[in-house]
Amino acid sequence: MKKTAKKILSILLSAVLLLQIGAIAFANTTEDVQGQYTYNISSPYDNIDWDNINQYKASLHSHTDASDGDQTIAESVKSHYDLGYQILAISDHAVLGVPWDEVPQTVPIYRFFKFSRTGMRDPVVLSSEEREQIINGTYESAARDALAEQLGYELGGMMEVTGSCEANGATPINDCHINTFGCTSVQAKMGVYGDFETVVEDCDKEGGFSFLDHVGEYVGRNVEDEERAYAPYYSNKFANIFVDYESCVAFDVNSTRYDGVIWDEILKKAIPNGRNVPGIAFSDSHSAEDNDWAFTMMLMPELTHEAFEDCMRSGAWFSVGRVDPLNLGEDFNGTGNLPPAVSRVEVNRETNTISFVGSEFDNVQWISDGKVIAEGKDMTSLDLNAYEDELGCYVRFQLTGPGGILYAQPFVTMAEGVEYTADLYVTFDVSMILRLFVDIFNATFGHGIFATFIKKMLWNHVW
């Protein structure tokens, strides 16, 4: 009897041991499973030395009462300095940015349209001494000092970016604006509804660079406009711009409800045609309360204009929004909290993984072809082989937390042996007809005495 019991116990123990060994073997096999594909991963962060890089908080699109905002230039510069910005480009409507102690050439008609904000006041600028102190970081600001202490590092001065402009002027129905840098001809162009292309092309010819502003206003900013955001017409229209003009460096992803949706639709068409499209965020502020709604964390080795342009043309930055109706809800506002941040991104091409180190977030979403393919607070690494059935030609991640949302740039994920195609067609635009009408008008009557007088009176320019 005792021998029988011992045999039974021995058999049971052996069975348990075998099950444990099998479970361990299965677990190891699961971890080591190789997917069907090897991926060629392209990252905007490939050339970043994470141990020797700085992140600079940048406001690249904001307004003053030089066009249609209610802040003076002096107030805007000081407010951004208080909020910890290290780069500021004031981009008023059809007004080229100038040094902060100079009065820019304004466009009277814009200021008149927003008389309740501007009062048609004479622009107020910084004194030369104030400008110098803000640029070198010696201007006294208790708010900036407190933020630096909270962050744990010195913020230094704030770099002045001149030559920026919100081009294409005012357009009827919805705004169709382009932020330009380093070009002058676009300043005086009359706005034409729907015509993003002409301004981008002219800026490209001048050797400048641009990005597209709040395209969601053109497509539709309301809940009922969701279907339009997915319409092939819009993704084709904008994907063509990025494929044709490398100088158009980014797409606004945070200003209106469906900007992010349109971004993903563009990526699906542009990437197979050879162009990744970085996403950018900015406040588009018209008052001091708006100055910290959204911004860009630029990855630069030093705070210089050369490094700034290199960064803009490379797409090496993170975009941050305090609000995002689609991802964070209508009532969410992260202002006042530290935003999500990323301190390192790593791409392991041997294991087909993308990972990051971040802070101030409580959820991660990995998105491909406009769909969330993985999600969770601990999802700081993505194994592409584990998501082969859901992975398209790119993947990107976004972090959400009490301070808002951070958008990382898309990683191109092309599997070897797989053909990625996306047909692009040229959209027929009423904007082309309108632009042609304006060009014909300029060629025939536009430079007559009467037309020239009206343009000078309304625009302060002869376009």
Secondary structure, 3 states (H helix, E strand, C coil): CHHHHHHHHHHHHHHHHHHHHHHHHHHHHHHCCCCCCCEEEECCCCCCCHHHCEEEEEECCECCCCCCCCCCHHHHHHHHHHCCCCEECCCCECCCCCCCCCCCCCCHHHHHHCHHHHCCCCCCCCCHHHHHHHHHCCCCCHHHHHHHHHHCCCCCCCEECCCEEEECCCCCCCCCCEEEECCCHHHHCCCCCCCCHHHHHHHHHHCCEEEECCCHHHHCCCHHHHHHHCCHHHHHHHHHHHHHCCCEEEEECCCCCCHHHHHHHHHHHHHHHCCCCCEECCCCECCHHHCCCEEEEEEECCCCHHHHHHHHHHCCEEEEECCCHHHHCCCCCCCCCCCCEEEEEEEECCCCEEEEEEECCCEEEEEECCEEEEEECCCCEEEHHHHCCCCCCEEEEEEEECCEEEECCCEEEEECCCCCCCCCCCCCCHHHHHHHHHHHHHHHCCCCHHHHHHHHHHHCCCC
